[in-house]
Structures are given as structure tokens and as C-alpha cells.
Amino acid sequence: MIESLYHNKFAPIYDLFQKGVKNDTKFYLDYFKNFHGSILEIGAGTGRITIPLLEHRLDITALDIAPKMLSLLKEKAKRKKLAVKTIRGDMKTFKLEKKFGAIIVTFRSFQHLYTVEDQMKALRNFKKHLKPRGILIFDVYAPNMKYMLQGNWQWRHDSVVSIPDMKGKTKIDFRNCYNLAEQIMYQEYRITYPNGKKAILPLRMRFFFRFEIEHLLRLAGFRIVALYGDFKKGKVRENGSAEMVWVAQKF
């Protein structure tokens, strides 16, 4: 699995170049500000969203497939003197005795499910772990045809970062291309360290269209509560939105 490099080997620099989706943390804080149930976060990573929810005294459990990511999350929580519950697991197959009032699948983690079979396995597993009328929230990026046509596998600049305990600047570039038949974006990050050494970080993401997600949710036994075009609860725009934020309820 190529994502194992992304999830583990490069976990220490993950936070330096992956900042999440604009306003997503605030969205979850606002959504759950009067929530008194338990929350399971799928794809918690290094805790970018988990930690702020913990700081607001929410009962949240963090699940991720990558042990290194969870290790970094626990280190962050410890520095802030927060108690965090973590579980290493695959979103398709994890099994817990507990049921939750809400499950959130953050920062497009649902897009790491590449086949319809895997998507349905995950959704049914989420439903199994939700209490009656429990809420599921997840986001996927909305396909942008103009951007997709620019995916010509040519290197583009992403960012320049400083890695702790390493002198000099580290340059990060990326390239991508889209396979429309598979509905998968293939991407690579090229990391150039201050000493000139390079490393390639591969990534792939399944992309979805609006009514495809609607059908998946209904087939899995969810009622769609809301669909937003961004994390400010904007409408899905006719000329294209950057994001699709889905809120669904178990029935």
C-alpha cells in the first residue's frame, strides 16, 4: 500500500505541509458545542482536529490506520496535558464494543476508499458503530474540471518549510494526474532536503460526484441531513464548490 509511506515514514513532517481544509476545525467546534454524546473521529492523523475538540471537553476517540500518526497525536495531547483515547484501525473493518453519538471522517479521509465495495464496507461499519439517529459527517473535495485538466504530471511548487532539528529549508513540490475511468487522482510530493537529497511521497485519492455520494449513503442506510459547499455551510454552487461536506443520520 503506497499510502503507508505517507502515513508513517513521512508522518513527522505531515503537519508542515498539510494544513487541512479551510474552516474545518471551526465547523466541528461549532457543530458540537452543545453536544453531550461521544464522538469517533476516523482518520484523526496527528490530531489537528482531535486536539481542539478535546480542549473543548468533548468526548472524542481518535482512530487512524497509521501508528506513527497516532503516536504524534498522543505526544501533542501529552504536551497539553490532555487525556486522549486512540485506536489503530481500518475504517472498513474496525470493531468496537462502544457505539457513538457521532462519527466524523475528517480531512477527506473517505477518499482513501478506492472501490464501491470498500466505500460500502466503511459506511456500513460506521452505521454499526452509531447509536440510533447517530450523526455521520465527512468531507470530500468537489471535482473541478478546470483543475483536473491541469493535472499533467508536471512538477509544481507547493511550499518551503523548516523541519525541526534540521538546518536550512526543505522544498516541497507536487505533481498529479487524474484517471477519469477509475475516478482516482494520482499524486506525488517531492521533498528536497537542505542537503540536496530528495524523497518521493506517493498519494492517491478517489474523487466523487454529488449524486454518487447520495446513492452510497442511501444504500448504506443513512438519511441525508445537509450538504454544504464549504465548511462555512455555504450552498453547493452551480459554478462549482471546492468541497462537499455531508451530514447524514442513521435510520
C-alpha positions in Angstrom: 0.0 0.0 0.0 1.6 3.2 -1.2 -0.1 5.2 1.5 1.9 3.5 4.2 4.8 5.8 3.3 2.5 8.8 3.6 1.0 7.6 6.9 4.2 6.5 8.7 7.6 7.4 7.1 6.6 11.0 6.4 4.4 11.5 9.5 6.9 13.7 11.3 6.7 16.4 8.5 3.0 15.9 7.8 1.8 18.9 9.7 4.3 21.1 7.9 2.7 20.9 4.5 -0.8 19.5 5.2 -2.9 22.3 6.8 -6.4 20.7 6.3 -9.4 22.3 4.7 -10.2 25.9 5.4 -12.5 26.4 8.4 -13.0 22.7 9.1 -11.8 22.8 12.7 -14.2 25.7 13.5 -17.0 23.9 11.8 -16.7 20.9 14.1 -16.2 23.0 17.2 -19.4 24.9 16.3 -21.4 21.8 15.4 -20.6 20.0 18.6 -20.6 23.0 21.0 -23.8 21.7 22.7 -23.2 18.0 22.0 -23.1 15.7 25.0 -22.6 12.4 23.3 -19.4 10.5 22.3 -17.6 11.2 19.0 -15.4 8.9 17.0 -13.0 10.6 14.6 -11.9 8.5 11.6 -8.6 9.4 10.0 -7.6 11.5 13.0 -4.0 11.7 11.9 -1.7 13.8 14.1 -4.7 15.4 15.9 -5.2 18.7 14.1 -8.9 18.4 14.8 -8.9 16.0 17.7 -6.9 18.2 20.0 -9.1 21.3 19.7 -12.2 19.1 20.4 -10.5 17.7 23.4 -9.7 21.2 24.6 -13.4 22.0 24.5 -14.0 19.0 26.7 -15.7 16.8 24.1 -15.7 13.1 24.5 -13.8 12.1 21.4 -11.9 8.9 20.4 -9.3 9.1 17.6 -9.0 6.3 15.1 -6.3 6.1 12.4 -4.7 3.3 10.4 -1.2 4.7 11.0 0.6 4.0 14.3 3.1 6.8 13.7 0.3 9.4 13.2 -1.3 8.3 16.5 2.0 8.4 18.3 2.4 12.1 17.3 -1.2 12.8 18.3 -0.5 11.3 21.8 2.6 13.4 22.1 0.7 16.6 21.3 -2.0 15.7 23.8 0.5 15.0 26.5 2.2 18.4 26.0 -1.2 20.0 26.5 -2.0 17.7 29.5 -5.0 16.2 27.7 -6.2 12.6 28.0 -6.7 11.1 24.6 -8.2 7.8 23.6 -6.7 6.4 20.4 -7.4 3.3 18.3 -5.4 1.9 15.5 -7.8 0.6 12.9 -9.0 0.4 9.3 -12.2 2.4 8.7 -13.7 -0.6 6.8 -13.1 -3.3 9.4 -12.6 -1.8 12.9 -14.7 -3.4 15.6 -15.5 -1.7 18.9 -18.0 -2.6 21.6 -19.0 1.0 22.0 -21.5 2.9 19.9 -21.1 6.6 19.3 -23.5 9.6 19.0 -21.4 10.9 16.1 -18.7 9.8 13.7 -16.7 12.3 11.8 -14.4 11.3 8.9 -12.1 14.3 8.7 -9.8 15.9 6.1 -11.1 13.9 3.1 -10.1 10.5 4.6 -13.2 9.0 2.9 -11.3 9.5 -0.4 -8.9 6.8 0.6 -11.6 4.2 -0.2 -11.0 3.4 -3.9 -13.7 0.9 -4.7 -17.5 0.9 -4.3 -17.1 -2.3 -2.2 -14.7 -0.6 0.2 -16.9 2.5 0.4 -20.0 0.5 1.3 -18.0 -1.6 3.8 -16.9 1.6 5.6 -20.3 3.2 5.6 -22.0 0.1 6.9 -19.3 -0.2 9.6 -19.9 3.4 10.6 -23.6 2.7 10.8 -22.9 -0.3 13.0 -20.9 1.9 15.4 -23.5 4.7 15.7 -26.3 4.9 18.2 -29.9 5.2 16.9 -30.2 8.5 15.0 -26.4 9.0 15.3 -24.8 11.5 13.0 -22.1 10.9 10.4 -20.1 13.9 9.0 -17.5 13.7 6.3 -16.0 15.8 3.5 -14.7 15.1 0.0 -13.4 17.6 -2.4 -15.7 18.5 -5.3 -14.2 17.7 -8.7 -13.1 20.8 -10.6 -12.8 20.0 -14.3 -10.6 23.0 -14.9 -8.2 22.0 -12.2 -8.3 18.3 -13.3 -7.3 19.3 -16.8 -4.1 20.9 -15.4 -3.1 17.6 -13.8 -0.5 16.8 -16.4 2.1 15.2 -14.1 4.4 18.2 -14.3 6.1 19.4 -11.0 4.6 22.4 -9.3 5.8 24.3 -6.3 3.9 23.5 -3.1 5.8 25.1 -0.1 9.1 25.7 1.6 9.3 24.5 5.2 11.6 24.4 8.2 12.0 21.0 9.7 12.8 20.9 13.5 16.4 20.0 14.3 17.4 20.4 10.6 19.3 23.4 9.4 18.2 25.1 6.2 14.9 25.0 4.3 13.2 22.0 2.8 11.4 22.4 -0.5 8.2 20.6 -1.3 6.8 20.2 -4.9 4.0 18.2 -6.2 2.5 16.7 -9.4 -0.7 15.0 -10.1 -2.9 13.5 -12.8 -6.5 12.2 -13.0 -7.7 8.9 -14.2 -11.4 9.6 -15.1 -12.2 5.9 -15.7 -11.0 5.0 -12.2 -12.1 8.3 -10.7 -8.7 8.5 -8.9 -6.2 11.3 -8.6 -2.6 10.1 -8.5 -0.2 12.5 -6.8 3.4 12.7 -5.7 5.1 15.1 -3.4 8.8 15.6 -4.0 10.7 16.6 -0.8 14.1 18.2 -1.4 16.1 18.4 1.9 18.7 21.1 2.7 21.5 18.6 1.9 20.1 18.1 -1.6 18.7 14.7 -1.0 15.2 14.0 -2.4 12.4 11.8 -1.4 9.1 11.0 -3.2 5.9 10.7 -1.3 3.1 9.0 -3.3 -0.6 9.5 -2.7 -3.8 8.7 -4.4 -7.4 9.8 -3.8 -10.7 8.7 -5.1 -12.9 11.6 -6.2 -16.7 11.6 -6.1 -19.6 13.3 -7.7 -22.6 14.6 -5.7 -25.2 12.1 -6.6 -22.8 9.2 -6.3 -22.4 10.1 -2.6 -26.2 10.4 -2.2 -26.7 6.9 -3.6 -23.9 5.4 -1.4 -25.4 7.0 1.8 -29.0 5.9 1.0 -27.9 2.3 0.1 -25.9 2.1 3.4 -29.0 3.2 5.4 -28.4 6.9 6.1 -30.7 9.9 5.7 -29.0 13.0 4.3 -29.4 15.9 6.7 -27.4 18.5 4.9 -24.9 19.1 2.2 -22.6 22.1 2.3 -20.3 23.5 -0.4 -17.7 24.5 2.2 -17.1 24.5 6.0 -18.9 27.8 6.4 -22.1 26.0 5.5 -22.3 27.6 2.1 -24.5 26.2 -0.6 -23.2 23.9 -3.3 -22.7 26.3 -6.1 -23.8 25.9 -9.7 -20.4 27.0 -11.0 -18.6 24.7 -8.6 -17.7 24.4 -4.9 -14.4 23.5 -3.5 -15.8 21.0 -1.1 -18.7 18.7 -0.3 -19.5 18.5 3.4 -22.0 15.7 4.1 -24.1 15.4 7.2 -26.1 12.2 7.4 -28.1 10.4 10.1 -28.5 6.7 10.8 -32.1 5.5 10.4 
